[in-house]
Amino acid sequence: MPSDSSPPTVIRCSAFSQRDLDNAIAFKNSASDSETEFHQVLKHNPGIVNLIGFSAFLDEFKLRKRGPEGDLILDPRRRDRADLLVGRDDGQLADASYLTAHILELKSGSLPIYERGGTRFHSRLLKAVEQLADYEKNIREIQENRAIIETCGFRVLYPRKILLAGSREEFHGSPQLWLAARDRLEAEYGVLLLLWDDVLDRVVHADLSDLNEFEALIGYPHVSARSVPAVLVVRGGGLSRLVVRLANGYGSIDVRGGVPTDLLHVIEPRIQPVARRLSIPYATALVGFTEYMRDRWQAQLEGIVIERTDEDRLRQALDARATRSEVATPYRKRYREQKQAERVEAFRKGILERFPGIEGSLARSIALRACEIGSGRIGTKTGIKDPFTPAVGAYLLHEVTNYHRILDEVHEEYRSIERKWRRYLDPPAAVAREKVEPEVQSWLAAWKQGRRRP
């Protein structure tokens, strides 16, 4: 048994083999829900981990952690053990000899996702999520952990938290609850939840004669599941292999290194509706990542990937759409301009009916601003009983009162207050608005009565 000071052993994930398949089938048929037994299956059959989407892993990596006082705990018996610290080549490291590190935690196959009869997450699930958060914090913040991980050929950038737990049986007859749970965990806690059934079924039904078709179901870190599907990196073969239904029904194909010869990357505006109308299988194309916050990355999607055999049909439909657009564009432009002019005029008349004291030119200026297309202002919304008073009030707030000067003063005052106390104060905009509200109301009252000034 290695000493505590010895470096952990890196287990390389070999290609999925018949032995891995036989052991996976035997475990699935045993109907066991023991996380310990599943852990041993993964440890002794690294081809299964490879099929999930990782190249290597550290088994039960001992994480150094800090005590309540913030000091580093030196006693090795009090260290946490991450089930699997897995690594994969995400294409995000300049040094290709390193793998990016992620955390894979195993829990029982019978672990409940929801409380009984409700939609609240079960306390056991939340405890596992909290445990993953602690692991991530210890890996990112404690230099000793990062140094040991790097000696094993892993780099810690933004480790993905992956929880392998639960069973599809809990969601029998209610698949929407599973989708809601997956999305909520990803959005609120940054945890990717994989059910035992999904992993075991994928492994058991793997085609041993064609294992290199695609790499992984595991998405890149910190990409919102609500806006971007999980990334599916295709190595070869056609899109008929894309049987996974994620987010909008398709995965995203990484095209940064090119695409196989039987696939085609097409970049055209509004191309997805055309492909759907023609029933052409497609996947959105992943062309890179942008950092929108510190250590938070967003996928860049551009165009779609289709099978090359569908290119002619798609090109013909795009050409036909372009021809129709050339004919229809002038008419549509005139129609939009006419409808916008009618909307502005109706809004101007509404302002004058409610506030007869306003000059006609000013009423038109307010209406133009309130109805500006794409602004999201009140004149572009429907179903509002009185959109005119808020529009006129907004004009008074910004153009007549000293709102902006007062707002700057409030901001300056807030800067002198410690950040931890500011959250108990009203927002600066609300404070400034309250101070000028009497002046706004006096102008509104005067205009309602037909007077030019208060």
Sequence and secondary structure as in RCSB ss.txt:
>XXXX:A:sequence
MPSDSSPPTVIRCSAFSQRDLDNAIAFKNSASDSETEFHQVLKHNPGIVNLIGFSAFLDEFKLRKRGPEGDLILD
PRRRDRADLLVGRDDGQLADASYLTAHILELKSGSLPIYERGGTRFHSRLLKAVEQLADYEKNIREIQENRAIIE
TCGFRVLYPRKILLAGSREEFHGSPQLWLAARDRLEAEYGVLLLLWDDVLDRVVHADLSDLNEFEALIGYPHVSA
RSVPAVLVVRGGGLSRLVVRLANGYGSIDVRGGVPTDLLHVIEPRIQPVARRLSIPYATALVGFTEYMRDRWQAQ
LEGIVIERTDEDRLRQALDARATRSEVATPYRKRYREQKQAERVEAFRKGILERFPGIEGSLARSIALRACEIGS
GRIGTKTGIKDPFTPAVGAYLLHEVTNYHRILDEVHEEYRSIERKWRRYLDPPAAVAREKVEPEVQSWLAAWKQG
RRRP
>XXXX:A:secstr
   TTS   EEE     HHHHHHHHHHHHTT   HHHHHHHHHH HHHHHHHT SEEEEEEEE  B TTS B   
GGG EEEEEEEEE  S  SSTT EEEEEEEE  TT  SB TTSSSB HHHHHHHHHHHHHHHHHHH HHHHHHHH
HTTEE SS  EEEE   GGGGTT HHHHHHHHHHIIIII EEEE HHHHHHHHHT  GGGTTSB  S   TT  T
TTS  B  B SS GGG     TTT  EEE TT   TTEEEE  TTHHHHHHHTT  EEEEEEEEEEEETTEEEEE
EEEEEEEGGGHHHHHHHHHHHHHHHHHHHHHHHHHHHHHHHHHHHHHHHHHHHH TTS HHHHHHHHHHHT TTS
  GGG SS S  HHHHHHHHHHHHTSSHHHHHHHHHHHHHTS HHHHTTS  HHHHHHHHHHHHHHHHHHHHHTT
 S  
